[in-house]
């Protein structure tokens, strides 16, 4: 009769340690998002080269995720996590020594592989830890770690870049990644018992791609495509529109994501994904349209608020939906499939939108990217119409 029996505890030691380790990883990662484009431009690169640097990173993260997901089942979540974190950390350290665009591009390969391994492992570990009855809420709170990083790290990274130079950016980013490694050693695995019952009838493709995760993954791909325009080109968009510190976009966007995640997670658990994924799409579209017409800091912040609400509703809901659709022993593969789709959207978006911006400018690029969320709505509404009760799996 009490809530304690129907709502199992969420804030366990392992939940907190995993969330903290993920926080430091994302702070390390997010510091580089607004600072790498100017670093490339300093080497003489243009917006296509910036897109290529983002794209090659995302491509290799995408390629490794299905194998990382399988490896979390075969070898354990934690070994894959630690290996990925070490590779990620060494790559960040290496940026200090890269003196040409080509060398940076080469270093993006192991960096992307490390990122794909760590985020897939963290996503699988947290899915094992969160009670099924509170999955939407738990994913929302866990996602706050990456959102907090999104709020603080770009501003901090830009400040370091302007005041102390790129060397300090890479040094602090490396230090934060080392802290993530240290915290990860204290995480205990909660692998499902079903993993002990290996299914020998699976083909190789079935072992690395989870087909029941493909539909939410398609939606994540479309969201990732629009997100790539934000993370790759917002700094250069600020230069185009004479906006002095676009870090305020990251701050306002992340603040709204933080506010909305826990609320939308509870709605997801109680009412189903359609109550989150539909309104989230409209907010995302509005944010991109507002951004395309922005010419000052206040407009930038206003656009960030709308995009942040939409992104904060959609991304954790899709991830929770993926986990709900698969048996426990398929969580690693499903998580890898999901993030591969999101990464594919970012990788394709950074290259395609970079080419588009060459001919249209960044404002029109953002306006046109909003059409992808219109496609998202058409596909998702079609899915709801075809399902008997408006949704297939909560």
N, C-alpha and C positions, 0 to 999 in steps of 0.2 A: 504493500500500500504506500510505501514511502518512495521518494525519488531515488534513494540509495540503491534499492533493489532493481529499479528499472533503468537507472543511469549509472553504469559502472564507472569507477574512477578513471580519470583521464591523465591527471598530472603526476604520473609516476616518475621515478628517478631517471629511467631510461628515456622517457619522453622528453624530459627537460634537457638531459645531456645531448640527445640527438638534435634537438632544436637549437641549443647553444652552438654545437659544432657546425651546424648548417649556417647559423648566423655569421660566424667568423669566415666561413668559406665564401659566403655571398658578399660580405663586406670587401674581402680581398678581390673578388671578381668585379663587383660593381664600381670600384674605384677606377678600373681600367676602361670602362665603357665610354665616359666622356673625354678621357685623356689620350686614348690610343689614336683617334682620328687626327687631333692636332700633331701628335707624334709622327704620324705618317705624312701629314702635310709638311712638317718640318724637313722631312727627307725628300720633299719634292713631289709627293704623291697627290693625285686628284681624288675627286669623290668616287670615281670608279674603283681606284686602288683601295680606298677606305672600305668600300663595299666588298671587295675581294678579300681583304683581311678578315672581315667579319664572316664572310661566306665560307672561307676555307676552314675556319675554326668550327663553325656550325656543322659543316659537312662531315668532318671527322668525328665530332661528337655524335652526330646522327648515325654514322656507320658503326660506331662501337657500341651504341646502346643496346641493340638486340643481343649481342654477344655478352655484354655486361650483365644484362638481365638473366640470361641463361647461366652465366658463371655464378651469380648469387645463389642459384639453386644448387649448382654442382659443387662449388667450393666454399660457399658460405657468404653471407652479406658483408661481414666485417673484413675479411681478407681483400675482397674486391674494392671496398671502400678505402682501406689504408693504401693499397697500391695506387689507386686513382689519385688520392690526395698527394702522395709523394710525387707522382708525375706532374700533377698540376703545379705544385710548389716549385719544383725544379724549372719548369717552363717559365713561370713568372720571374724567377731570378734571372733567367737568361735574357730577358728583354733589355736589361741594362747593358749587355755586351753586344747587342745587335746594332750594327751601324748602317745597314742598308735596308731598303724595302724588301728585297728578296730574302734576306736573312730573317726578317720579322715574319714574312709569309711562311717560311719553312718552320719557324718555331711555333706558329699557330697550329701545326699538325699535332705534336704531342700535347700541347695545351688543350686542344679540343678533345683529344682522346681522354686525358685526365679528367676534364670536366664531365664528359659523358659517363665515365665510370663512377665518379663520385655522386653526381646528382641522381643517377639511377639507383645506386646503392642506398643513399639516404632516403629516397622515396619508397624503396622496398622495406627498409628497416622501420620507418615510421608507420607504414601500412600494417606491418606485423604487430606493432605496439598498440596502436589505437583500437579501442573496443569497437566492434562493428556497429553497435547502436549509436555511437557518437562519431562516426567516421567523417561526416561533413563538417561538424564542429571542430574535430581534432585536426583535420587537414587545414581548416581555416586558421586555427591558432598556430599550427606548425608553419604555415605559410607566412605568418607575421615575421618570422625570422628573416626571410628573404626580402620581405617588404620593408622592414626597418632598415636593412642594408640599402635598399633602393632609395630610401628617403635621405640617409645621411652620407653614404659613400660618394655619390657623384659630387656633392658640394665639397666634401673633404678632399676628394681627388683633384678637383679643379683648383682648390686653394693651394694644395701642395705643389701642383704643376706651376701655378703662377708665382708663388712665393719662393719655392725651394728648388724647383726643377723636376724633370722626369725621373732622375735617379732616386729621389726620395719617394716618389710614387711607387716605383717598383720595389724599393726596400720595405716600405710599410705593408704593401700588398703581400709580399713574401712572408713577413713576420706574422700577419694575420692568418695566412694559410698554415703556418707551422702550429699556431695555437689550435686550429681546427684538427690537425693531426693528433695533437696531445689529448684533446677532449675525446676524440673518437676511440681511443684505447679504453675508455671507461664505459663504453656502450656495450650492453649485453644483448646478444642476439636472441630473437624470439621466433625462430623459424618454425613454421607449422609442421606438425607431425607427418602430414601427408607427403612432405618432401622425402621422407624415408621410403615411401612406396613409389619408386621410380617407374614411370610409364615407358616401357621399352617399345611401344608401338608407334610412338611419335616420330614423324619425319623430321629432318633437320630444320625445315622451314617452320614446322609447328613448334619446334623447340626454341626458336628465336623470335617468332612473331605470334602474338595472341590475337586471333581473328575477332573475338568478341570485344576487343578494345578498339577496333578499327573505326567504328563510327564516331565515338567521342574524339578519337585521335584526328579524324578529318576536320572536325570543328576546331580542335586545338591548332591544327596547321593553319587554318584561315586566320585565327587570332594571332598566331605567331608571325604571320606575314605582315600584319599591320603593326605589331610590336617592333618588328625589325626597323621600320621607318623611324620609330621613336629612338631606340637605343643607338642606332647607327648614325643618324643624321641630325638629331636635335641640336647638337653643338654647332654644326655648320649652318643649320636653319637660323640659329640665333645670329650668326654673322651676317647672313643674308638680310635679316630683318632688323639689324642693329640693336639686338637685345643683348645687354651686357653679360648677364649671368643666367644661362638656361638651366643651371642647377636647381633653380626654384621650380622648374617643371617637375623634375624628379622628386623634389621634396613634397610638393602639393599632390602629385600623383600617388606617391607612396603613402602619404597621410590618409588619403581617401581609401586606398586599398586596405590599410590597417584597420580603419574604422568599419569597413563593410564586410571584411572576411568572416569575422566571428558571427556577425548577424546573419549573413547569407548562408553560412554553414549550418546554422540551426534551422533555417527555413528549408534547406536541402534535406536534412534529416527528417523533418516533420511532414513536409508537403510534397517533396519530389523535385527532380532537377528542372522541370519546366518552369517552376516558379522563380528560378534563379537565372537560367540560361537565356530566357526570352528578354526580360528587362535589361539584363546585362548587355545584350547586343545593341539595344537602342541607346544606352548610355555611351557605349564605345563609338558608335557612329557619330553621335553628337559631339563627342570629344575630338574626333578627327576633323570634322567639318569646322568646328570652332578654331582648331589649331591652324587650319589652312588659311584662315582670314586674320590670324593674330599678327599684330604689329608692335606690341609692347609687353612688358612684364605682367601687367594685370590680366591681359587677354591670355597670355601663356598659362598663368595659374588657373584661370577659369576653365580653359580647355583641359588642363591636367586633372582638375576635379572630376569632370565628366568621364574622361578616359579611365581615371583611377577607379571610379565606382564600377564601371563596366568590366574592366580587367579583373578587379578584385572579386566580382561575383562569378565570372566565367571560369577563370583558370583553376581555382581549387575545386569548384563544383565538377568540372570535367574530370579532374584527377580522382576525386572521390567516386564518381560514377564509374570510371574504369575499374577501380578496385572492387566495387559492388558487383560488377558483372562477371567476375572471374572467381574460380575456387581459390582457396588460400595458397595452394602450391604453385599457382600460376601468377602470383603477384609480381615476382621479379621480372618475368617476361612481359607481363602487361604494362608494368611501369616503364620498361625499356621501350616498348612499342609506343606508348603515349608520348614520352619525351622525344622520341625520334620524330614523331609527327610535328610536335611543336618546334623542334630544332630545324626540321626541313622547311617549315614556314619562315623561320628567321633567316635561314641561309638563302633560300630563294628570294625572299623579300629584300635582303640587303643588296643583292646583285641586281635584281630587276628594278627595284625602286631607285637604286643608284644610277642606272642607265636612264630611267625615266626622268630623274631630276636634272640630268644633263640638258634635256630638251624643254622641260616645263618649269623648272625651278622647284624648290622644296614645298612651297605652299600648295601648288597644284598637285604635286606628288601625294601629299597627305589627303587632299580632297578625293583623288582617284582611289587611294587605298581604302577609303571608307566603303567603296563598292564591294569589297571582299566580305565585309560584315553583312551586307545585303544578301550576298550569296549564302552566307552562313544562315541567315534567317530563313531563306527559301528552303534550304536543305533540311533544317531542323523542324520547321513547321510541317514540311512534307512527311517527315518521320513521325511527328505527333499525330497527324491525320491518319496515317496508315496503321497506327497502333490502336487497339480497341478501346483502351481506357485513357488514352492521352499520353501514356508513357508505358514503357515495357518493364523497366527495372528501376526502382527508386534509387 
